[in-house]
Amino acid sequence: MSMKQIIIEKLTEEFHPTHLNVIDESELHRGHAGYREGGNSHFRVQISSPMLDGKLRVAQHRAIMDCLAVELKQEIHAFAIEVSPSAG
């Protein structure tokens, strides 16, 4: 299973998002630290979830990073998070 799919599955299970977009930006970092051939090293997550609404940004990011703690520690070099209010 790709890292992108792992991220999607874990965030979906934990946060039941109304919107989730996981972008592998690894190719943008070719030649930079942490780049691995084939990607799966640099990601951007765009998420909306009622479970994140009303929390401070630092709490939102911490919750997402806690959910992906193993992957962030072992596999992912860079991880950007964009949280938007959920619709509804």
PDB file of N, CA, C and O in Angstrom:
ATOM      1  N   MET A   1       0.846  -1.169   0.000  1.00  0.00           N
ATOM      2  CA  MET A   1       0.000   0.000   0.000  1.00  0.00           C
ATOM      3  C   MET A   1       0.895   1.237   0.000  1.00  0.00           C
ATOM      4  O   MET A   1       1.897   1.287   0.714  1.00  0.00           O
ATOM      5  N   SER A   2       0.528   2.229  -0.801  1.00  0.00           N
ATOM      6  CA  SER A   2       1.330   3.454  -0.864  1.00  0.00           C
ATOM      7  C   SER A   2       1.153   4.278   0.409  1.00  0.00           C
ATOM      8  O   SER A   2       0.159   4.137   1.122  1.00  0.00           O
ATOM      9  N   MET A   3       2.126   5.135   0.680  1.00  0.00           N
ATOM     10  CA  MET A   3       2.039   6.011   1.848  1.00  0.00           C
ATOM     11  C   MET A   3       0.815   6.921   1.724  1.00  0.00           C
ATOM     12  O   MET A   3       0.140   7.191   2.717  1.00  0.00           O
ATOM     13  N   LYS A   4       0.531   7.386   0.526  1.00  0.00           N
ATOM     14  CA  LYS A   4      -0.650   8.231   0.316  1.00  0.00           C
ATOM     15  C   LYS A   4      -1.912   7.494   0.757  1.00  0.00           C
ATOM     16  O   LYS A   4      -2.757   8.070   1.442  1.00  0.00           O
ATOM     17  N   GLN A   5      -2.044   6.236   0.374  1.00  0.00           N
ATOM     18  CA  GLN A   5      -3.221   5.461   0.745  1.00  0.00           C
ATOM     19  C   GLN A   5      -3.278   5.229   2.255  1.00  0.00           C
ATOM     20  O   GLN A   5      -4.357   5.259   2.847  1.00  0.00           O
ATOM     21  N   ILE A   6      -2.137   5.002   2.870  1.00  0.00           N
ATOM     22  CA  ILE A   6      -2.093   4.825   4.331  1.00  0.00           C
ATOM     23  C   ILE A   6      -2.577   6.099   5.018  1.00  0.00           C
ATOM     24  O   ILE A   6      -3.365   6.037   5.962  1.00  0.00           O
ATOM     25  N   ILE A   7      -2.106   7.253   4.547  1.00  0.00           N
ATOM     26  CA  ILE A   7      -2.521   8.535   5.126  1.00  0.00           C
ATOM     27  C   ILE A   7      -4.032   8.716   4.970  1.00  0.00           C
ATOM     28  O   ILE A   7      -4.715   9.094   5.921  1.00  0.00           O
ATOM     29  N   ILE A   8      -4.545   8.447   3.785  1.00  0.00           N
ATOM     30  CA  ILE A   8      -5.986   8.589   3.531  1.00  0.00           C
ATOM     31  C   ILE A   8      -6.786   7.695   4.477  1.00  0.00           C
ATOM     32  O   ILE A   8      -7.747   8.144   5.102  1.00  0.00           O
ATOM     33  N   GLU A   9      -6.387   6.443   4.575  1.00  0.00           N
ATOM     34  CA  GLU A   9      -7.134   5.504   5.423  1.00  0.00           C
ATOM     35  C   GLU A   9      -7.094   5.897   6.890  1.00  0.00           C
ATOM     36  O   GLU A   9      -8.122   5.864   7.567  1.00  0.00           O
ATOM     37  N   LYS A  10      -5.929   6.267   7.389  1.00  0.00           N
ATOM     38  CA  LYS A  10      -5.817   6.619   8.806  1.00  0.00           C
ATOM     39  C   LYS A  10      -6.592   7.892   9.137  1.00  0.00           C
ATOM     40  O   LYS A  10      -7.292   7.942  10.148  1.00  0.00           O
ATOM     41  N   LEU A  11      -6.474   8.921   8.296  1.00  0.00           N
ATOM     42  CA  LEU A  11      -7.188  10.168   8.564  1.00  0.00           C
ATOM     43  C   LEU A  11      -8.695   9.994   8.411  1.00  0.00           C
ATOM     44  O   LEU A  11      -9.467  10.602   9.153  1.00  0.00           O
ATOM     45  N   THR A  12      -9.118   9.175   7.464  1.00  0.00           N
ATOM     46  CA  THR A  12     -10.549   8.915   7.280  1.00  0.00           C
ATOM     47  C   THR A  12     -11.115   8.189   8.497  1.00  0.00           C
ATOM     48  O   THR A  12     -12.186   8.538   8.993  1.00  0.00           O
ATOM     49  N   GLU A  13     -10.402   7.195   8.966  1.00  0.00           N
ATOM     50  CA  GLU A  13     -10.862   6.443  10.136  1.00  0.00           C
ATOM     51  C   GLU A  13     -10.918   7.315  11.392  1.00  0.00           C
ATOM     52  O   GLU A  13     -11.855   7.213  12.184  1.00  0.00           O
ATOM     53  N   GLU A  14      -9.918   8.164  11.566  1.00  0.00           N
ATOM     54  CA  GLU A  14      -9.823   8.977  12.785  1.00  0.00           C
ATOM     55  C   GLU A  14     -10.751  10.192  12.780  1.00  0.00           C
ATOM     56  O   GLU A  14     -11.342  10.522  13.809  1.00  0.00           O
ATOM     57  N   PHE A  15     -10.884  10.864  11.622  1.00  0.00           N
ATOM     58  CA  PHE A  15     -11.558  12.164  11.601  1.00  0.00           C
ATOM     59  C   PHE A  15     -12.847  12.213  10.788  1.00  0.00           C
ATOM     60  O   PHE A  15     -13.551  13.222  10.839  1.00  0.00           O
ATOM     61  N   HIS A  16     -13.181  11.168  10.046  1.00  0.00           N
ATOM     62  CA  HIS A  16     -14.395  11.155   9.218  1.00  0.00           C
ATOM     63  C   HIS A  16     -14.559  12.476   8.462  1.00  0.00           C
ATOM     64  O   HIS A  16     -15.564  13.166   8.632  1.00  0.00           O
ATOM     65  N   PRO A  17     -13.580  12.828   7.633  1.00  0.00           N
ATOM     66  CA  PRO A  17     -13.585  14.150   6.993  1.00  0.00           C
ATOM     67  C   PRO A  17     -14.704  14.338   5.978  1.00  0.00           C
ATOM     68  O   PRO A  17     -15.138  13.393   5.319  1.00  0.00           O
ATOM     69  N   THR A  18     -15.161  15.586   5.871  1.00  0.00           N
ATOM     70  CA  THR A  18     -16.097  15.954   4.816  1.00  0.00           C
ATOM     71  C   THR A  18     -15.332  16.275   3.539  1.00  0.00           C
ATOM     72  O   THR A  18     -15.901  16.251   2.448  1.00  0.00           O
ATOM     73  N   HIS A  19     -14.043  16.575   3.674  1.00  0.00           N
ATOM     74  CA  HIS A  19     -13.150  16.793   2.529  1.00  0.00           C
ATOM     75  C   HIS A  19     -11.765  16.315   2.942  1.00  0.00           C
ATOM     76  O   HIS A  19     -11.288  16.617   4.036  1.00  0.00           O
ATOM     77  N   LEU A  20     -11.124  15.560   2.042  1.00  0.00           N
ATOM     78  CA  LEU A  20      -9.755  15.111   2.287  1.00  0.00           C
ATOM     79  C   LEU A  20      -9.033  15.007   0.953  1.00  0.00           C
ATOM     80  O   LEU A  20      -9.481  14.314   0.039  1.00  0.00           O
ATOM     81  N   ASN A  21      -7.924  15.698   0.858  1.00  0.00           N
ATOM     82  CA  ASN A  21      -7.081  15.642  -0.320  1.00  0.00           C
ATOM     83  C   ASN A  21      -5.651  15.442   0.165  1.00  0.00           C
ATOM     84  O   ASN A  21      -5.127  16.256   0.925  1.00  0.00           O
ATOM     85  N   VAL A  22      -5.028  14.362  -0.275  1.00  0.00           N
ATOM     86  CA  VAL A  22      -3.644  14.062   0.093  1.00  0.00           C
ATOM     87  C   VAL A  22      -2.809  14.154  -1.173  1.00  0.00           C
ATOM     88  O   VAL A  22      -3.048  13.435  -2.143  1.00  0.00           O
ATOM     89  N   ILE A  23      -1.830  15.043  -1.153  1.00  0.00           N
ATOM     90  CA  ILE A  23      -1.014  15.314  -2.334  1.00  0.00           C
ATOM     91  C   ILE A  23       0.420  14.888  -2.052  1.00  0.00           C
ATOM     92  O   ILE A  23       1.032  15.336  -1.083  1.00  0.00           O
ATOM     93  N   ASP A  24       0.950  14.014  -2.913  1.00  0.00           N
ATOM     94  CA  ASP A  24       2.354  13.623  -2.813  1.00  0.00           C
ATOM     95  C   ASP A  24       3.170  14.673  -3.568  1.00  0.00           C
ATOM     96  O   ASP A  24       3.163  14.707  -4.799  1.00  0.00           O
ATOM     97  N   GLU A  25       3.862  15.515  -2.832  1.00  0.00           N
ATOM     98  CA  GLU A  25       4.663  16.602  -3.413  1.00  0.00           C
ATOM     99  C   GLU A  25       6.136  16.224  -3.522  1.00  0.00           C
ATOM    100  O   GLU A  25       6.983  17.098  -3.709  1.00  0.00           O
ATOM    101  N   SER A  26       6.448  14.961  -3.409  1.00  0.00           N
ATOM    102  CA  SER A  26       7.836  14.503  -3.375  1.00  0.00           C
ATOM    103  C   SER A  26       8.632  14.965  -4.589  1.00  0.00           C
ATOM    104  O   SER A  26       9.779  15.392  -4.456  1.00  0.00           O
ATOM    105  N   GLU A  27       8.035  14.883  -5.759  1.00  0.00           N
ATOM    106  CA  GLU A  27       8.769  15.221  -6.979  1.00  0.00           C
ATOM    107  C   GLU A  27       9.208  16.691  -6.989  1.00  0.00           C
ATOM    108  O   GLU A  27      10.200  17.037  -7.629  1.00  0.00           O
ATOM    109  N   LEU A  28       8.478  17.545  -6.287  1.00  0.00           N
ATOM    110  CA  LEU A  28       8.853  18.961  -6.189  1.00  0.00           C
ATOM    111  C   LEU A  28      10.151  19.148  -5.408  1.00  0.00           C
ATOM    112  O   LEU A  28      10.767  20.213  -5.466  1.00  0.00           O
ATOM    113  N   HIS A  29      10.563  18.118  -4.681  1.00  0.00           N
ATOM    114  CA  HIS A  29      11.737  18.206  -3.811  1.00  0.00           C
ATOM    115  C   HIS A  29      12.907  17.361  -4.315  1.00  0.00           C
ATOM    116  O   HIS A  29      13.841  17.068  -3.569  1.00  0.00           O
ATOM    117  N   ARG A  30      12.842  16.980  -5.572  1.00  0.00           N
ATOM    118  CA  ARG A  30      13.937  16.198  -6.167  1.00  0.00           C
ATOM    119  C   ARG A  30      15.254  16.947  -5.961  1.00  0.00           C
ATOM    120  O   ARG A  30      15.355  18.138  -6.257  1.00  0.00           O
ATOM    121  N   GLY A  31      16.246  16.243  -5.454  1.00  0.00           N
ATOM    122  CA  GLY A  31      17.556  16.838  -5.215  1.00  0.00           C
ATOM    123  C   GLY A  31      17.697  17.483  -3.847  1.00  0.00           C
ATOM    124  O   GLY A  31      18.790  17.917  -3.483  1.00  0.00           O
ATOM    125  N   HIS A  32      16.618  17.556  -3.084  1.00  0.00           N
ATOM    126  CA  HIS A  32      16.662  18.153  -1.747  1.00  0.00           C
ATOM    127  C   HIS A  32      16.750  17.052  -0.695  1.00  0.00           C
ATOM    128  O   HIS A  32      16.579  15.870  -0.993  1.00  0.00           O
ATOM    129  N   ALA A  33      17.015  17.456   0.509  1.00  0.00           N
ATOM    130  CA  ALA A  33      17.102  16.508   1.624  1.00  0.00           C
ATOM    131  C   ALA A  33      15.800  15.738   1.772  1.00  0.00           C
ATOM    132  O   ALA A  33      14.711  16.298   1.651  1.00  0.00           O
ATOM    133  N   GLY A  34      15.931  14.464   2.033  1.00  0.00           N
ATOM    134  CA  GLY A  34      14.767  13.634   2.304  1.00  0.00           C
ATOM    135  C   GLY A  34      14.085  13.085   1.074  1.00  0.00           C
ATOM    136  O   GLY A  34      13.195  12.242   1.191  1.00  0.00           O
ATOM    137  N   TYR A  35      14.477  13.541  -0.106  1.00  0.00           N
ATOM    138  CA  TYR A  35      13.837  13.044  -1.330  1.00  0.00           C
ATOM    139  C   TYR A  35      14.223  11.585  -1.550  1.00  0.00           C
ATOM    140  O   TYR A  35      15.382  11.200  -1.395  1.00  0.00           O
ATOM    141  N   ARG A  36      13.220  10.780  -1.917  1.00  0.00           N
ATOM    142  CA  ARG A  36      13.468   9.386  -2.280  1.00  0.00           C
ATOM    143  C   ARG A  36      12.892   9.141  -3.663  1.00  0.00           C
ATOM    144  O   ARG A  36      11.795   9.602  -3.979  1.00  0.00           O
ATOM    145  N   GLU A  37      13.625   8.426  -4.473  1.00  0.00           N
ATOM    146  CA  GLU A  37      13.134   8.059  -5.803  1.00  0.00           C
ATOM    147  C   GLU A  37      11.814   7.318  -5.648  1.00  0.00           C
ATOM    148  O   GLU A  37      11.695   6.411  -4.824  1.00  0.00           O
ATOM    149  N   GLY A  38      10.841   7.702  -6.429  1.00  0.00           N
ATOM    150  CA  GLY A  38       9.539   7.054  -6.350  1.00  0.00           C
ATOM    151  C   GLY A  38       8.545   7.775  -5.460  1.00  0.00           C
ATOM    152  O   GLY A  38       7.396   7.347  -5.351  1.00  0.00           O
ATOM    153  N   GLY A  39       8.960   8.860  -4.820  1.00  0.00           N
ATOM    154  CA  GLY A  39       8.030   9.639  -3.996  1.00  0.00           C
ATOM    155  C   GLY A  39       7.838   9.075  -2.612  1.00  0.00           C
ATOM    156  O   GLY A  39       8.718   8.421  -2.053  1.00  0.00           O
ATOM    157  N   ASN A  40       6.664   9.344  -2.070  1.00  0.00           N
ATOM    158  CA  ASN A  40       6.284   8.889  -0.731  1.00  0.00           C
ATOM    159  C   ASN A  40       7.122   9.491   0.381  1.00  0.00           C
ATOM    160  O   ASN A  40       7.315   8.854   1.416  1.00  0.00           O
ATOM    161  N   SER A  41       7.632  10.718   0.189  1.00  0.00           N
ATOM    162  CA  SER A  41       8.440  11.342   1.233  1.00  0.00           C
ATOM    163  C   SER A  41       7.938  12.723   1.656  1.00  0.00           C
ATOM    164  O   SER A  41       8.177  13.142   2.788  1.00  0.00           O
ATOM    165  N   HIS A  42       7.247  13.435   0.765  1.00  0.00           N
ATOM    166  CA  HIS A  42       6.773  14.789   1.036  1.00  0.00           C
ATOM    167  C   HIS A  42       5.271  14.865   0.712  1.00  0.00           C
ATOM    168  O   HIS A  42       4.856  14.573  -0.409  1.00  0.00           O
ATOM    169  N   PHE A  43       4.473  15.256   1.699  1.00  0.00           N
ATOM    170  CA  PHE A  43       3.019  15.263   1.504  1.00  0.00           C
ATOM    171  C   PHE A  43       2.391  16.568   1.972  1.00  0.00           C
ATOM    172  O   PHE A  43       2.906  17.250   2.857  1.00  0.00           O
ATOM    173  N   ARG A  44       1.265  16.893   1.351  1.00  0.00           N
ATOM    174  CA  ARG A  44       0.398  17.990   1.771  1.00  0.00           C
ATOM    175  C   ARG A  44      -0.983  17.394   1.982  1.00  0.00           C
ATOM    176  O   ARG A  44      -1.496  16.686   1.115  1.00  0.00           O
ATOM    177  N   VAL A  45      -1.588  17.677   3.134  1.00  0.00           N
ATOM    178  CA  VAL A  45      -2.929  17.202   3.453  1.00  0.00           C
ATOM    179  C   VAL A  45      -3.851  18.401   3.570  1.00  0.00           C
ATOM    180  O   VAL A  45      -3.571  19.356   4.295  1.00  0.00           O
ATOM    181  N   GLN A  46      -4.954  18.331   2.844  1.00  0.00           N
ATOM    182  CA  GLN A  46      -6.021  19.330   2.940  1.00  0.00           C
ATOM    183  C   GLN A  46      -7.230  18.587   3.507  1.00  0.00           C
ATOM    184  O   GLN A  46      -7.711  17.621   2.914  1.00  0.00           O
ATOM    185  N   ILE A  47      -7.706  19.040   4.642  1.00  0.00           N
ATOM    186  CA  ILE A  47      -8.752  18.298   5.342  1.00  0.00           C
ATOM    187  C   ILE A  47      -9.787  19.240   5.959  1.00  0.00           C
ATOM    188  O   ILE A  47      -9.466  20.333   6.427  1.00  0.00           O
ATOM    189  N   SER A  48     -11.033  18.781   5.942  1.00  0.00           N
ATOM    190  CA  SER A  48     -12.129  19.412   6.675  1.00  0.00           C
ATOM    191  C   SER A  48     -12.831  18.311   7.448  1.00  0.00           C
ATOM    192  O   SER A  48     -13.145  17.256   6.897  1.00  0.00           O
ATOM    193  N   SER A  49     -13.075  18.558   8.722  1.00  0.00           N
ATOM    194  CA  SER A  49     -13.727  17.559   9.554  1.00  0.00           C
ATOM    195  C   SER A  49     -14.412  18.249  10.725  1.00  0.00           C
ATOM    196  O   SER A  49     -13.820  19.122  11.359  1.00  0.00           O
ATOM    197  N   PRO A  50     -15.649  17.872  11.020  1.00  0.00           N
ATOM    198  CA  PRO A  50     -16.308  18.427  12.209  1.00  0.00           C
ATOM    199  C   PRO A  50     -15.505  18.175  13.488  1.00  0.00           C
ATOM    200  O   PRO A  50     -15.605  18.935  14.451  1.00  0.00           O
ATOM    201  N   MET A  51     -14.706  17.100  13.489  1.00  0.00           N
ATOM    202  CA  MET A  51     -13.920  16.773  14.676  1.00  0.00           C
ATOM    203  C   MET A  51     -12.768  17.755  14.901  1.00  0.00           C
ATOM    204  O   MET A  51     -12.198  17.811  15.991  1.00  0.00           O
ATOM    205  N   LEU A  52     -12.430  18.520  13.873  1.00  0.00           N
ATOM    206  CA  LEU A  52     -11.362  19.515  13.998  1.00  0.00           C
ATOM    207  C   LEU A  52     -11.904  20.934  14.154  1.00  0.00           C
ATOM    208  O   LEU A  52     -11.180  21.844  14.558  1.00  0.00           O
ATOM    209  N   ASP A  53     -13.182  21.110  13.832  1.00  0.00           N
ATOM    210  CA  ASP A  53     -13.796  22.441  13.943  1.00  0.00           C
ATOM    211  C   ASP A  53     -13.736  22.944  15.381  1.00  0.00           C
ATOM    212  O   ASP A  53     -13.921  22.174  16.324  1.00  0.00           O
ATOM    213  N   GLY A  54     -13.481  24.219  15.539  1.00  0.00           N
ATOM    214  CA  GLY A  54     -13.483  24.849  16.853  1.00  0.00           C
ATOM    215  C   GLY A  54     -12.195  24.670  17.642  1.00  0.00           C
ATOM    216  O   GLY A  54     -12.053  25.244  18.722  1.00  0.00           O
ATOM    217  N   LYS A  55     -11.261  23.890  17.127  1.00  0.00           N
ATOM    218  CA  LYS A  55      -9.981  23.716  17.814  1.00  0.00           C
ATOM    219  C   LYS A  55      -8.980  24.744  17.300  1.00  0.00           C
ATOM    220  O   LYS A  55      -9.054  25.169  16.147  1.00  0.00           O
ATOM    221  N   LEU A  56      -8.058  25.134  18.146  1.00  0.00           N
ATOM    222  CA  LEU A  56      -6.972  25.996  17.709  1.00  0.00           C
ATOM    223  C   LEU A  56      -6.141  25.258  16.666  1.00  0.00           C
ATOM    224  O   LEU A  56      -6.080  24.029  16.661  1.00  0.00           O
ATOM    225  N   ARG A  57      -5.509  26.013  15.793  1.00  0.00           N
ATOM    226  CA  ARG A  57      -4.731  25.410  14.715  1.00  0.00           C
ATOM    227  C   ARG A  57      -3.674  24.448  15.258  1.00  0.00           C
ATOM    228  O   ARG A  57      -3.474  23.371  14.696  1.00  0.00           O
ATOM    229  N   VAL A  58      -3.007  24.820  16.332  1.00  0.00           N
ATOM    230  CA  VAL A  58      -1.974  23.936  16.888  1.00  0.00           C
ATOM    231  C   VAL A  58      -2.600  22.620  17.363  1.00  0.00           C
ATOM    232  O   VAL A  58      -1.980  21.565  17.223  1.00  0.00           O
ATOM    233  N   ALA A  59      -3.798  22.660  17.913  1.00  0.00           N
ATOM    234  CA  ALA A  59      -4.475  21.437  18.351  1.00  0.00           C
ATOM    235  C   ALA A  59      -4.913  20.592  17.158  1.00  0.00           C
ATOM    236  O   ALA A  59      -4.849  19.364  17.214  1.00  0.00           O
ATOM    237  N   GLN A  60      -5.356  21.236  16.084  1.00  0.00           N
ATOM    238  CA  GLN A  60      -5.715  20.513  14.865  1.00  0.00           C
ATOM    239  C   GLN A  60      -4.510  19.768  14.310  1.00  0.00           C
ATOM    240  O   GLN A  60      -4.578  18.576  14.010  1.00  0.00           O
ATOM    241  N   HIS A  61      -3.406  20.496  14.180  1.00  0.00           N
ATOM    242  CA  HIS A  61      -2.192  19.904  13.623  1.00  0.00           C
ATOM    243  C   HIS A  61      -1.658  18.792  14.523  1.00  0.00           C
ATOM    244  O   HIS A  61      -1.196  17.760  14.034  1.00  0.00           O
ATOM    245  N   ARG A  62      -1.720  18.999  15.813  1.00  0.00           N
ATOM    246  CA  ARG A  62      -1.238  17.979  16.749  1.00  0.00           C
ATOM    247  C   ARG A  62      -2.077  16.707  16.624  1.00  0.00           C
ATOM    248  O   ARG A  62      -1.531  15.604  16.640  1.00  0.00           O
ATOM    249  N   ALA A  63      -3.383  16.848  16.500  1.00  0.00           N
ATOM    250  CA  ALA A  63      -4.263  15.682  16.375  1.00  0.00           C
ATOM    251  C   ALA A  63      -3.941  14.900  15.099  1.00  0.00           C
ATOM    252  O   ALA A  63      -3.894  13.670  15.117  1.00  0.00           O
ATOM    253  N   ILE A  64      -3.724  15.607  14.007  1.00  0.00           N
ATOM    254  CA  ILE A  64      -3.397  14.956  12.744  1.00  0.00           C
ATOM    255  C   ILE A  64      -2.031  14.281  12.832  1.00  0.00           C
ATOM    256  O   ILE A  64      -1.863  13.147  12.384  1.00  0.00           O
ATOM    257  N   MET A  65      -1.080  14.965  13.398  1.00  0.00           N
ATOM    258  CA  MET A  65       0.272  14.403  13.523  1.00  0.00           C
ATOM    259  C   MET A  65       0.293  13.208  14.488  1.00  0.00           C
ATOM    260  O   MET A  65       1.041  12.254  14.273  1.00  0.00           O
ATOM    261  N   ASP A  66      -0.513  13.255  15.533  1.00  0.00           N
ATOM    262  CA  ASP A  66      -0.613  12.109  16.447  1.00  0.00           C
ATOM    263  C   ASP A  66      -1.181  10.896  15.717  1.00  0.00           C
ATOM    264  O   ASP A  66      -0.734   9.771  15.936  1.00  0.00           O
ATOM    265  N   CYS A  67      -2.161  11.125  14.856  1.00  0.00           N
ATOM    266  CA  CYS A  67      -2.781  10.048  14.086  1.00  0.00           C
ATOM    267  C   CYS A  67      -1.761   9.365  13.174  1.00  0.00           C
ATOM    268  O   CYS A  67      -1.832   8.157  12.946  1.00  0.00           O
ATOM    269  N   LEU A  68      -0.823  10.141  12.660  1.00  0.00           N
ATOM    270  CA  LEU A  68       0.173   9.640  11.708  1.00  0.00           C
ATOM    271  C   LEU A  68       1.573   9.546  12.322  1.00  0.00           C
ATOM    272  O   LEU A  68       2.570   9.599  11.603  1.00  0.00           O
ATOM    273  N   ALA A  69       1.647   9.410  13.632  1.00  0.00           N
ATOM    274  CA  ALA A  69       2.929   9.464  14.342  1.00  0.00           C
ATOM    275  C   ALA A  69       3.939   8.445  13.819  1.00  0.00           C
ATOM    276  O   ALA A  69       5.109   8.781  13.636  1.00  0.00           O
ATOM    277  N   VAL A  70       3.520   7.242  13.584  1.00  0.00           N
ATOM    278  CA  VAL A  70       4.447   6.198  13.128  1.00  0.00           C
ATOM    279  C   VAL A  70       5.002   6.558  11.751  1.00  0.00           C
ATOM    280  O   VAL A  70       6.208   6.469  11.523  1.00  0.00           O
ATOM    281  N   GLU A  71       4.130   6.960  10.842  1.00  0.00           N
ATOM    282  CA  GLU A  71       4.551   7.296   9.488  1.00  0.00           C
ATOM    283  C   GLU A  71       5.452   8.524   9.469  1.00  0.00           C
ATOM    284  O   GLU A  71       6.422   8.573   8.712  1.00  0.00           O
ATOM    285  N   LEU A  72       5.140   9.505  10.293  1.00  0.00           N
ATOM    286  CA  LEU A  72       5.957  10.717  10.354  1.00  0.00           C
ATOM    287  C   LEU A  72       7.349  10.411  10.925  1.00  0.00           C
ATOM    288  O   LEU A  72       8.338  11.026  10.526  1.00  0.00           O
ATOM    289  N   LYS A  73       7.412   9.486  11.833  1.00  0.00           N
ATOM    290  CA  LYS A  73       8.688   9.142  12.459  1.00  0.00           C
ATOM    291  C   LYS A  73       9.558   8.289  11.544  1.00  0.00           C
ATOM    292  O   LYS A  73      10.782   8.419  11.545  1.00  0.00           O
ATOM    293  N   GLN A  74       8.922   7.414  10.761  1.00  0.00           N
ATOM    294  CA  GLN A  74       9.687   6.427  10.005  1.00  0.00           C
ATOM    295  C   GLN A  74       9.783   6.693   8.514  1.00  0.00           C
ATOM    296  O   GLN A  74      10.807   6.371   7.912  1.00  0.00           O
ATOM    297  N   GLU A  75       8.773   7.261   7.898  1.00  0.00           N
ATOM    298  CA  GLU A  75       8.714   7.299   6.442  1.00  0.00           C
ATOM    299  C   GLU A  75       8.643   8.700   5.831  1.00  0.00           C
ATOM    300  O   GLU A  75       9.277   8.966   4.810  1.00  0.00           O
ATOM    301  N   ILE A  76       7.888   9.576   6.444  1.00  0.00           N
ATOM    302  CA  ILE A  76       7.593  10.881   5.837  1.00  0.00           C
ATOM    303  C   ILE A  76       8.655  11.893   6.245  1.00  0.00           C
ATOM    304  O   ILE A  76       8.958  12.046   7.428  1.00  0.00           O
ATOM    305  N   HIS A  77       9.218  12.580   5.257  1.00  0.00           N
ATOM    306  CA  HIS A  77      10.241  13.586   5.519  1.00  0.00           C
ATOM    307  C   HIS A  77       9.618  14.960   5.764  1.00  0.00           C
ATOM    308  O   HIS A  77      10.046  15.681   6.666  1.00  0.00           O
ATOM    309  N   ALA A  78       8.611  15.329   4.967  1.00  0.00           N
ATOM    310  CA  ALA A  78       7.968  16.642   5.096  1.00  0.00           C
ATOM    311  C   ALA A  78       6.456  16.471   5.002  1.00  0.00           C
ATOM    312  O   ALA A  78       5.958  15.658   4.224  1.00  0.00           O
ATOM    313  N   PHE A  79       5.730  17.254   5.812  1.00  0.00           N
ATOM    314  CA  PHE A  79       4.290  17.083   5.917  1.00  0.00           C
ATOM    315  C   PHE A  79       3.642  18.442   6.160  1.00  0.00           C
ATOM    316  O   PHE A  79       3.853  19.053   7.207  1.00  0.00           O
ATOM    317  N   ALA A  80       2.861  18.913   5.205  1.00  0.00           N
ATOM    318  CA  ALA A  80       2.140  20.189   5.336  1.00  0.00           C
ATOM    319  C   ALA A  80       0.663  19.895   5.590  1.00  0.00           C
ATOM    320  O   ALA A  80       0.096  18.969   5.009  1.00  0.00           O
ATOM    321  N   ILE A  81       0.055  20.681   6.451  1.00  0.00           N
ATOM    322  CA  ILE A  81      -1.344  20.474   6.830  1.00  0.00           C
ATOM    323  C   ILE A  81      -2.129  21.758   6.578  1.00  0.00           C
ATOM    324  O   ILE A  81      -1.729  22.844   6.997  1.00  0.00           O
ATOM    325  N   GLU A  82      -3.259  21.603   5.881  1.00  0.00           N
ATOM    326  CA  GLU A  82      -4.197  22.702   5.672  1.00  0.00           C
ATOM    327  C   GLU A  82      -5.566  22.239   6.156  1.00  0.00           C
ATOM    328  O   GLU A  82      -6.149  21.310   5.596  1.00  0.00           O
ATOM    329  N   VAL A  83      -6.076  22.892   7.202  1.00  0.00           N
ATOM    330  CA  VAL A  83      -7.390  22.530   7.758  1.00  0.00           C
ATOM    331  C   VAL A  83      -8.361  23.645   7.420  1.00  0.00           C
ATOM    332  O   VAL A  83      -8.088  24.823   7.648  1.00  0.00           O
ATOM    333  N   SER A  84      -9.502  23.248   6.871  1.00  0.00           N
ATOM    334  CA  SER A  84     -10.583  24.187   6.558  1.00  0.00           C
ATOM    335  C   SER A  84     -11.807  23.794   7.360  1.00  0.00           C
ATOM    336  O   SER A  84     -11.984  22.618   7.679  1.00  0.00           O
ATOM    337  N   PRO A  85     -12.659  24.762   7.693  1.00  0.00           N
ATOM    338  CA  PRO A  85     -13.900  24.409   8.409  1.00  0.00           C
ATOM    339  C   PRO A  85     -14.721  23.432   7.585  1.00  0.00           C
ATOM    340  O   PRO A  85     -14.751  23.515   6.357  1.00  0.00           O
ATOM    341  N   SER A  86     -15.384  22.510   8.263  1.00  0.00           N
ATOM    342  CA  SER A  86     -16.207  21.543   7.552  1.00  0.00           C
ATOM    343  C   SER A  86     -17.515  22.191   7.120  1.00  0.00           C
ATOM    344  O   SER A  86     -17.989  23.144   7.738  1.00  0.00           O
ATOM    345  N   ALA A  87     -18.076  21.665   6.067  1.00  0.00           N
ATOM    346  CA  ALA A  87     -19.373  22.155   5.569  1.00  0.00           C
ATOM    347  C   ALA A  87     -20.452  21.414   6.325  1.00  0.00           C
ATOM    348  O   ALA A  87     -20.488  20.184   6.345  1.00  0.00           O
ATOM    349  N   GLY A  88     -21.315  22.167   6.934  1.00  0.00           N
ATOM    350  CA  GLY A  88     -22.438  21.531   7.607  1.00  0.00           C
ATOM    351  C   GLY A  88     -22.210  21.486   9.038  1.00  0.00           C
ATOM    352  O   GLY A  88     -23.052  20.983   9.781  1.00  0.00           O
TER     353      GLY A  88
END
